[in-house]
Amino acid sequence: MHTCAITCEKKVKTHPTIKDIAAKLNLHYTTVSRALRDHPDVNPETKRLVKETAKKMNYQPNYLARSLKRQKSNSIGVLVPEIKHHFFSAVISGIEEVASRAGYVILVAQSNEQMEREILNLNAFISSHVSGLLVSISQTTTDSKHFKRFMKQGGKIVFFDRVCEDIQANKVVVDDYNGALLAIEYLINKGYKRIGHLAGSKILNISQNRYRGYVDALKKNGIELDPELVYWGGLQEQDGRNGMKVLLNLKHPPDAIFAVNDPVAIGAYEVIHDQGLQIPNDIGVVGFSNNPISSFISPPLTTIHQPAFEMGKVACTMLLETINNPGKSVPIRTEVLSTKLVERKSA
């Protein structure tokens, strides 16, 4: 794993500025600025020349510096993959509690698991002059350049739950690895021997860490890993449906399932019931996250609890420490929150 450290260098121009474009074209920098913003007072030919030159010089506007020059806001941007599931709404509640006590309001946007929308939301937050960002990345985010650019321009970010491993920034995560260990050892102690895993996206840290916990728990208990029993998908109910169909169609199907999260487990439930199997007699199921709905489905789902509300509070506190100490070097750290098994009736 490679870590991309963000360093402070000497005052050397690394990117062309409006003044560089102005010098090249022998124009005043205010004329260049107006031309780039399509101001009606600028001659169309001048606009064309300025924009062509800016493109050739690979000029990128520093939106963050522009917004900070205008004003310092009392708002914090919160960017999550989705709001419909309880985990992220609980995190947002924790964030809001800490932010409001400190005199800040929060602006919330969801990426809908799309990197492109994540970038658009980030740009919208910059335009809204947010003081900092709290971010959980989408399951399709394969590149962190947009976040690195924001931080390079002075932006403050704390990542939570789903984080960018290649960015040196404050992070708040749960102990996904040991949570998975708990789940698998619980199933093994219940007598299950052929345990399948409905894994999430390979891109995400939470999926990788829960998979590692699954693998190591099997190894620790003398059970050989069968790659056929691992289905890499996503984090939605439909991913649980898709994966469960594949695993139940194997020549030797699993006798238990560890799902990467509760929505995936609920999707698996539907397929198991549709195929006339009984939980837990025919197949055991354990989820991850302790979504409130997991206690209402039949049978109630055994799952791993992750402290979502606490995660929001810790992440917001870390961000405010950075925002409120602009001249001080605040150490970068990762906070790891503990998980626990919630035993119900599905295994």
C-alpha positions in Angstrom: 0.0 0.0 0.0 1.4 3.4 -1.0 0.8 6.5 1.0 0.7 9.8 -0.8 2.1 12.4 1.8 1.1 16.0 1.3 4.1 18.2 1.9 4.6 21.9 2.2 7.2 23.1 -0.3 8.9 26.4 -0.9 7.0 29.1 -2.6 7.6 27.8 -6.1 4.9 28.1 -8.8 3.8 24.7 -9.8 0.6 25.8 -11.7 0.1 28.7 -14.1 -1.9 31.6 -12.7 -4.1 34.3 -14.3 -1.1 36.6 -14.1 1.0 34.2 -16.1 -1.6 34.1 -18.8 -1.8 37.9 -18.7 2.0 38.3 -19.1 2.1 35.9 -22.0 -0.6 37.8 -23.9 0.5 41.3 -22.7 -2.9 41.9 -21.1 -3.9 43.1 -17.7 -4.7 40.3 -15.3 -8.2 41.7 -14.6 -9.0 41.4 -18.3 -7.9 37.8 -18.3 -10.0 37.1 -15.2 -13.1 38.7 -16.9 -12.4 36.8 -20.1 -12.3 33.4 -18.3 -15.6 34.3 -16.7 -17.2 35.3 -20.0 -17.7 38.9 -18.9 -19.8 40.8 -21.5 -17.3 43.8 -21.4 -14.5 41.7 -22.9 -14.1 41.5 -26.7 -15.1 38.1 -28.1 -11.8 37.7 -29.9 -9.9 38.5 -26.6 -12.0 35.9 -24.8 -11.2 33.3 -27.4 -7.5 34.0 -27.3 -7.4 34.0 -23.5 -9.3 30.7 -23.3 -7.1 29.0 -25.9 -3.9 30.2 -24.1 -5.3 29.0 -20.7 -5.9 25.6 -22.2 -2.5 25.3 -23.7 -0.9 26.3 -20.4 -3.0 23.8 -18.5 -4.4 26.5 -16.3 -6.8 25.3 -13.5 -8.7 27.9 -11.5 -8.2 27.8 -7.8 -11.9 27.8 -6.7 -11.0 27.3 -3.1 -8.6 30.3 -2.9 -11.3 32.4 -4.6 -14.0 31.4 -2.1 -11.7 31.9 0.9 -10.8 35.4 -0.4 -14.5 36.3 -0.5 -15.5 35.0 2.9 -15.0 32.3 5.6 -18.2 30.4 6.1 -19.6 28.6 9.2 -20.7 25.7 7.1 -19.3 22.1 6.8 -19.8 19.9 3.8 -20.8 16.3 4.3 -20.4 14.0 1.3 -21.8 10.4 1.7 -22.6 7.6 -0.8 -26.3 7.5 0.1 -28.7 8.7 2.8 -31.4 6.1 2.5 -29.7 3.5 4.7 -29.5 4.0 8.4 -25.8 3.9 8.8 -25.1 7.2 7.0 -28.1 9.0 8.4 -26.9 8.1 11.9 -23.4 9.3 11.0 -24.9 12.6 9.8 -26.8 13.0 13.1 -23.6 12.6 15.0 -21.9 15.2 12.8 -24.8 17.6 13.2 -24.8 17.4 17.0 -21.1 18.4 17.2 -21.3 21.0 14.4 -24.3 22.8 15.8 -22.7 23.1 19.3 -19.7 24.7 17.7 -21.9 27.2 15.7 -21.6 25.5 12.4 -24.3 24.3 10.0 -23.9 21.2 7.7 -24.5 20.9 4.0 -25.2 17.3 3.0 -24.8 15.8 -0.5 -24.9 12.2 -1.7 -22.9 10.7 -4.5 -25.3 7.8 -5.2 -22.2 5.6 -5.4 -21.0 7.5 -8.5 -17.5 9.1 -8.6 -18.6 11.6 -11.2 -21.4 12.9 -9.0 -18.9 12.9 -6.1 -16.7 15.3 -8.0 -19.7 17.6 -8.9 -20.7 17.7 -5.3 -17.2 18.5 -4.2 -17.1 21.5 -6.6 -20.5 22.6 -5.3 -19.2 22.6 -1.8 -16.2 24.7 -2.8 -18.5 27.2 -4.5 -20.5 27.3 -1.2 -17.4 28.4 0.7 -17.5 25.5 3.2 -14.9 25.6 6.0 -14.1 21.9 5.6 -15.4 18.5 4.4 -16.4 15.2 5.9 -16.3 12.5 3.3 -17.1 8.9 2.8 -16.2 7.9 -0.8 -18.4 6.1 -3.3 -17.9 2.4 -4.2 -16.9 3.5 -7.7 -14.2 6.0 -6.6 -11.0 4.7 -8.2 -9.1 8.0 -8.2 -8.6 10.5 -5.4 -7.2 13.4 -7.5 -10.2 15.7 -6.8 -9.7 15.4 -3.0 -5.9 15.9 -3.3 -6.5 19.0 -5.4 -8.9 20.4 -2.8 -6.4 19.7 0.0 -3.5 21.1 -2.0 -5.4 24.4 -2.2 -5.8 24.5 1.6 -9.0 22.6 2.0 -9.6 20.6 5.2 -10.9 17.0 4.9 -11.7 14.2 7.4 -12.6 10.9 5.8 -14.8 8.4 7.6 -15.9 4.8 7.1 -14.9 4.5 3.4 -11.6 6.3 3.1 -8.9 7.1 0.5 -5.9 5.0 1.6 -3.5 7.0 -0.6 -4.3 10.4 1.0 -2.6 11.6 4.2 -5.6 13.0 6.1 -7.5 12.4 9.3 -9.7 9.4 9.1 -12.3 7.7 11.3 -13.1 4.0 10.7 -14.5 1.1 12.5 -12.5 -2.1 13.3 -13.8 -3.9 10.2 -11.2 -6.6 10.4 -11.9 -7.7 14.0 -15.7 -7.3 13.3 -15.4 -9.9 10.6 -13.3 -12.2 12.8 -16.1 -12.0 15.4 -18.7 -12.9 12.8 -16.9 -15.9 11.4 -15.8 -17.3 14.7 -19.4 -17.0 15.9 -20.6 -19.1 12.9 -17.9 -21.7 13.4 -18.8 -22.0 17.1 -22.4 -22.6 16.0 -21.2 -25.6 13.9 -21.1 -24.1 10.4 -18.2 -25.3 8.3 -18.7 -24.1 4.8 -19.1 -20.4 5.2 -19.6 -18.1 2.2 -18.8 -14.4 2.0 -20.9 -11.9 0.1 -18.1 -9.3 -0.2 -18.4 -5.7 -1.3 -16.5 -3.8 -3.9 -12.8 -4.7 -4.1 -12.0 -1.0 -4.3 -13.2 -0.1 -0.8 -11.1 -0.4 2.4 -14.1 -1.7 4.3 -14.6 -4.6 1.9 -10.9 -5.5 1.9 -10.7 -5.4 5.7 -13.8 -7.5 6.2 -12.6 -10.0 3.7 -9.2 -10.2 5.5 -11.0 -10.9 8.7 -13.1 -13.6 7.1 -10.0 -15.3 5.6 -7.9 -15.1 8.8 -10.8 -16.4 11.0 -11.1 -19.5 8.7 -7.4 -20.1 8.8 -7.2 -19.6 12.6 -9.8 -22.4 12.9 -8.3 -24.8 10.5 -10.7 -24.2 7.7 -9.3 -23.9 4.2 -10.5 -21.0 2.1 -12.6 -22.0 -0.9 -12.5 -19.1 -3.4 -15.8 -20.3 -4.9 -17.5 -19.3 -1.7 -16.5 -15.6 -2.1 -18.7 -13.4 -4.2 -17.4 -9.8 -4.9 -20.2 -7.5 -5.6 -21.4 -4.2 -4.0 -23.2 -2.9 -1.0 -26.8 -2.9 -2.0 -29.7 -5.4 -1.5 -29.5 -6.3 -5.2 -25.8 -7.3 -4.7 -27.0 -9.7 -2.0 -29.6 -11.2 -4.3 -27.1 -11.6 -7.1 -24.4 -13.2 -5.0 -26.8 -15.5 -3.1 -28.1 -16.9 -6.4 -24.5 -17.7 -7.5 -23.5 -19.3 -4.2 -26.7 -21.4 -3.9 -26.1 -22.8 -7.4 -22.7 -24.2 -6.6 -22.2 -27.9 -6.6 -21.4 -27.6 -2.9 -23.3 -24.5 -1.6 -22.4 -22.8 1.7 -24.1 -23.7 4.9 -23.7 -20.1 6.2 -23.2 -16.6 4.9 -21.2 -13.7 6.2 -22.5 -10.5 4.4 -20.4 -7.4 4.0 -23.3 -5.3 5.4 -26.9 -5.7 6.4 -28.5 -4.5 3.1 -26.6 -7.3 1.3 -27.7 -9.8 4.0 -31.3 -8.7 3.5 -31.0 -9.3 -0.3 -29.6 -12.7 0.5 -32.6 -13.4 2.8 -35.0 -12.9 -0.1 -33.2 -15.5 -2.4 -32.9 -18.0 0.5 -36.6 -17.7 1.2 -37.5 -17.9 -2.5 -35.6 -21.1 -2.9 -37.5 -22.7 0.0 -34.7 -22.8 2.5 -35.0 -22.0 6.1 -32.8 -19.6 8.2 -31.0 -20.8 10.3 -31.8 -24.5 9.9 -30.6 -24.8 6.3 -28.3 -21.9 6.2 -27.0 -19.3 8.7 -26.6 -15.6 8.0 -24.6 -12.9 9.7 -24.5 -9.3 8.6 -22.5 -6.1 9.4 -23.7 -2.7 10.6 -26.7 -3.3 12.8 -29.2 -1.5 10.7 -32.5 -1.1 12.7 -34.4 -3.1 10.1 -32.1 -6.1 10.9 -34.1 -6.7 14.1 -37.5 -6.7 12.3 -36.9 -9.2 9.5 -37.7 -12.8 9.9 -35.7 -14.3 11.5 -34.0 -11.3 13.2 -30.5 -10.9 11.8 -27.4 -11.6 13.8 -25.0 -8.8 12.9 -21.9 -6.8 13.8 -22.7 -3.4 15.4 -20.7 -0.4 14.2 -21.1 2.9 16.1 -22.3 5.2 13.4 -23.5 8.1 15.5 -20.2 8.0 17.4 -18.3 8.0 14.2 -20.0 11.2 13.1 -19.2 12.9 16.3 -15.5 11.9 16.3 -15.1 12.9 12.6 -16.7 16.3 13.1 -14.6 16.9 16.2 -11.4 16.1 14.3 -12.4 18.4 11.4 -13.2 21.3 13.8 -9.8 20.9 15.5 -8.1 21.5 12.1 -10.4 24.4 11.1 -10.0 26.2 14.4 -6.2 25.9 14.5 -5.2 27.3 11.0 -1.7 28.3 12.0 -0.9 25.2 14.0 0.3 21.8 12.8 -2.4 19.3 14.0 -1.1 15.7 13.9 -2.7 13.5 11.3 -4.3 10.4 12.8 -6.7 7.6 12.2 -9.3 6.8 14.9 -10.5 3.2 15.0 -13.8 2.5 16.7 -14.7 -0.9 18.1 -17.4 -3.2 16.9 -19.4 -5.9 18.7 -21.6 -8.9 17.9 -25.3 -8.5 18.2 -26.8 -12.0 18.5 -30.3 -12.7 17.2 -31.9 -15.7 15.5 -30.3 -16.0 12.0 -27.5 -18.5 13.0 
